[in-house]
Amino acid sequence: MSWFSLLFGPTGWGPLLLKGTVITVLLSLTTVPFGFGGGLLLAVLKLSNNRAVRIACDAYTTFFRGIPDLLSLFIVYFGLQSLLNLSAQVFGDAWRIEMNAFIAGVIALSVVVAAYSSEVWVASLKAVPVGQSEAAKSLGLHPKQVFFLIVLPQLGRVALPGLGNIWTILVKDTSLISTLAVMDLLRASSEASRATTRPLLFYSAAAAIYLIFSIVSGVGQAYLERRSNQGYA
């Protein structure tokens, strides 16, 4: 069969690759709010006056940035399952909990993204002039109002380049979830290559799709950076 028939023919593998692509996009988009939101929370805690809190956050960041992302996925997937089953036994339930692999992937990737993005958020928080916060406090604004009304709106412009790079890495790291038998883009390509003995064709197709994601993400990031920097020298 020709490569066109293998991909787009009546019995081609195009629909499976499309399904895998959708899973990859959903996994990436679902991870972003938890990963970036968790990173922002970590950054705020890292700048707190409580030394114990700062040490704990630094230890978290060092651990998850220091181990392979695949290992983080396994720790979350198997560790959370063991913890849930242990909790069930404590409360007298004999049934066994099987954790959804997609949810495990979201949690694991969110944990890793939070560790990396926290450093970007810390640098962004430090880039906002302290005088602005002091001026807002002198006007009688509550610290929460200072953060959400004065500091937070300015963080996006500074953090956008770093967060954009992390997003690009995240899209590629979603391929790790294929080890949990989730039918993402890489898993779909592997299934097709094994069934047709045409690995170069399907892995090249997967590479092309990932490359398209990266290019589109880069164009979108450049546009957002231009918009956010309007009015700044």
C-alpha positions as CSV (number, residue, x, y, z in Angstrom):
1,M,0.0,0.0,0.0
2,S,1.1,3.6,-0.7
3,W,1.8,6.0,2.1
4,F,-1.3,8.0,1.1
5,S,-3.5,4.9,1.5
6,L,-2.0,4.0,4.8
7,L,-2.8,7.4,6.2
8,F,-5.9,8.6,4.4
9,G,-7.4,5.5,2.7
10,P,-10.7,3.8,3.8
11,T,-8.7,1.4,6.1
12,G,-6.0,3.9,6.8
13,W,-4.6,4.9,10.2
14,G,-5.4,8.6,9.8
15,P,-8.4,8.5,12.2
16,L,-6.4,6.9,14.9
17,L,-3.6,9.5,14.5
18,L,-6.3,12.2,14.6
19,K,-7.7,10.7,17.8
20,G,-4.2,10.7,19.3
21,T,-3.7,14.3,18.3
22,V,-6.9,15.3,20.1
23,I,-5.8,13.5,23.2
24,T,-2.4,15.2,23.1
25,V,-4.0,18.7,22.7
26,L,-6.6,18.0,25.5
27,L,-3.8,16.8,27.9
28,S,-1.8,19.9,27.2
29,L,-4.6,22.3,27.6
30,T,-5.9,20.6,30.8
31,T,-2.4,20.7,32.3
32,V,-1.8,24.4,31.7
33,P,-4.1,26.0,34.3
34,F,-3.0,23.6,37.1
35,G,0.7,23.7,36.2
36,F,0.9,27.5,35.7
37,G,-1.4,28.2,38.6
38,G,0.5,25.9,40.9
39,G,3.7,27.5,39.8
40,L,2.4,31.0,40.6
41,L,1.3,29.8,44.1
42,L,4.8,28.3,44.6
43,A,6.4,31.5,43.5
44,V,4.4,33.6,46.0
45,L,5.2,31.1,48.8
46,K,8.9,31.2,47.8
47,L,8.9,34.9,48.5
48,S,7.1,34.7,51.8
49,N,8.6,35.7,55.1
50,N,8.3,32.2,56.5
51,R,11.6,30.4,56.2
52,A,10.1,26.9,56.6
53,V,7.7,27.5,53.8
54,R,10.5,28.8,51.5
55,I,12.6,25.7,52.2
56,A,9.7,23.4,51.5
57,C,8.9,25.1,48.2
58,D,12.6,25.1,47.2
59,A,12.8,21.4,48.1
60,Y,9.7,20.6,46.0
61,T,11.1,22.5,43.0
62,T,14.6,21.0,43.3
63,F,13.1,17.4,43.5
64,F,10.8,17.6,40.5
65,R,13.3,19.5,38.3
66,G,16.0,17.1,39.2
67,I,14.3,13.8,38.3
68,P,13.2,12.7,34.8
69,D,9.7,13.6,33.9
70,L,8.9,10.0,33.1
71,L,9.8,9.1,36.7
72,S,7.5,11.8,38.0
73,L,4.7,10.3,36.0
74,F,5.3,6.8,37.4
75,I,5.6,8.2,41.0
76,V,2.2,10.0,40.6
77,Y,0.5,7.1,38.8
78,F,1.6,4.3,41.1
79,G,2.1,6.4,44.2
80,L,-1.4,7.9,44.2
81,Q,-3.0,4.5,43.4
82,S,-1.2,3.0,46.4
83,L,-2.2,5.9,48.6
84,L,-5.9,5.7,47.6
85,N,-5.9,1.9,48.1
86,L,-4.3,2.3,51.5
87,S,-6.9,4.9,52.4
88,A,-9.7,2.5,51.3
89,Q,-8.3,-0.3,53.5
90,V,-8.1,2.0,56.5
91,F,-11.8,2.8,56.1
92,G,-12.6,-0.9,55.7
93,D,-13.3,-1.0,52.0
94,A,-12.0,-4.1,50.2
95,W,-12.2,-2.8,46.7
96,R,-9.2,-1.8,44.7
97,I,-8.9,1.7,43.0
98,E,-7.6,1.9,39.5
99,M,-6.5,5.4,38.7
100,N,-7.4,6.8,35.3
101,A,-4.2,7.1,33.2
102,F,-5.3,10.4,31.6
103,I,-5.9,12.0,35.0
104,A,-2.6,10.6,36.3
105,G,-0.9,12.2,33.3
106,V,-2.5,15.6,34.0
107,I,-1.5,15.5,37.7
108,A,2.1,14.4,36.9
109,L,2.6,16.9,34.2
110,S,1.0,19.7,36.3
111,V,3.4,18.9,39.2
112,V,6.4,19.1,36.9
113,V,5.2,22.3,35.1
114,A,4.5,23.9,38.4
115,A,8.1,23.3,39.5
116,Y,9.5,24.8,36.3
117,S,7.1,27.7,35.9
118,S,7.6,28.7,39.6
119,E,11.1,30.0,38.7
120,V,9.6,32.1,35.8
121,W,7.0,33.5,38.2
122,V,9.5,34.3,40.8
123,A,11.6,36.3,38.3
124,S,8.5,38.0,37.1
125,L,7.4,39.0,40.6
126,K,10.8,40.4,41.3
127,A,10.6,42.4,38.0
128,V,7.6,44.4,39.2
129,P,8.9,47.6,40.8
130,V,8.4,47.4,44.6
131,G,7.4,51.1,44.6
132,Q,4.1,50.2,42.9
133,S,3.1,47.9,45.7
134,E,4.2,50.4,48.3
135,A,2.2,53.2,46.6
136,A,-0.9,51.0,46.5
137,K,-0.6,50.1,50.2
138,S,-0.2,53.8,51.0
139,L,-3.6,54.4,49.3
140,G,-5.2,51.9,51.7
141,L,-5.4,48.9,49.5
142,H,-5.5,45.5,51.1
143,P,-2.5,43.2,50.3
144,K,-4.8,40.9,48.3
145,Q,-6.0,43.9,46.3
146,V,-2.4,45.0,45.7
147,F,-1.6,41.6,44.3
148,F,-4.6,41.0,42.1
149,L,-5.1,44.6,40.9
150,I,-1.5,46.0,40.7
151,V,1.0,43.1,40.6
152,L,-0.8,40.3,38.8
153,P,-1.8,42.3,35.7
154,Q,1.9,43.1,35.1
155,L,3.2,39.5,35.5
156,G,1.9,38.2,32.2
157,R,4.1,40.6,30.1
158,V,7.2,39.6,31.9
159,A,6.5,35.9,32.3
160,L,5.1,35.2,28.8
161,P,8.4,34.3,27.1
162,G,9.4,31.8,29.8
163,L,5.9,30.4,30.1
164,G,5.8,30.0,26.3
165,N,8.9,27.9,26.3
166,I,7.5,25.7,29.1
167,W,4.3,25.3,27.0
168,T,6.3,24.1,24.0
169,I,8.1,21.6,26.2
170,L,4.8,20.5,27.8
171,V,3.3,19.6,24.4
172,K,6.3,17.3,23.7
173,D,6.3,15.8,27.2
174,T,2.7,14.7,26.7
175,S,4.2,11.8,24.7
176,L,5.3,10.3,28.0
177,I,1.7,9.3,28.8
178,S,1.9,6.7,26.1
179,T,3.8,4.5,28.6
180,L,0.5,4.3,30.5
181,A,-1.3,2.9,27.4
182,V,-3.2,6.2,26.8
183,M,-3.9,6.6,23.0
184,D,-2.1,9.9,22.5
185,L,-0.3,10.8,19.3
186,L,2.9,8.8,20.0
187,R,0.9,5.8,21.1
188,A,-1.2,5.9,18.0
189,S,1.9,6.2,15.8
190,S,3.4,3.2,17.6
191,E,0.3,1.1,17.1
192,A,0.1,2.0,13.4
193,S,3.8,1.3,12.8
194,R,3.6,-2.1,14.5
195,A,0.6,-3.1,12.5
196,T,1.9,-2.0,9.2
197,T,5.7,-2.5,9.7
198,R,6.1,1.1,8.4
199,P,7.6,2.8,11.5
200,L,9.4,5.5,9.5
201,L,6.1,6.7,7.9
202,F,4.0,7.0,11.1
203,Y,6.8,8.3,13.3
204,S,7.5,10.9,10.6
205,A,3.8,11.8,10.6
206,A,3.9,12.2,14.4
207,A,7.0,14.3,14.2
208,A,5.3,16.6,11.6
209,I,2.3,17.1,13.8
210,Y,4.4,17.9,16.8
211,L,6.4,20.3,14.7
212,I,3.2,22.0,13.5
213,F,2.2,22.4,17.2
214,S,5.5,24.0,18.0
215,I,5.3,26.4,15.0
216,V,1.7,27.5,15.8
217,S,2.7,27.9,19.5
218,G,5.6,30.1,18.5
219,V,3.5,32.3,16.2
220,G,0.9,32.6,19.0
221,Q,3.5,33.4,21.6
222,A,5.0,36.1,19.3
223,Y,1.6,37.7,18.8
224,L,0.8,37.7,22.5
225,E,4.2,39.2,23.3
226,R,3.7,42.0,20.8
227,R,0.3,42.7,22.3
228,S,1.5,42.7,25.9
229,N,4.5,45.0,25.1
230,Q,2.4,47.7,23.4
231,G,3.2,51.0,25.1
232,Y,6.5,49.8,26.5
233,A,9.8,50.9,25.2
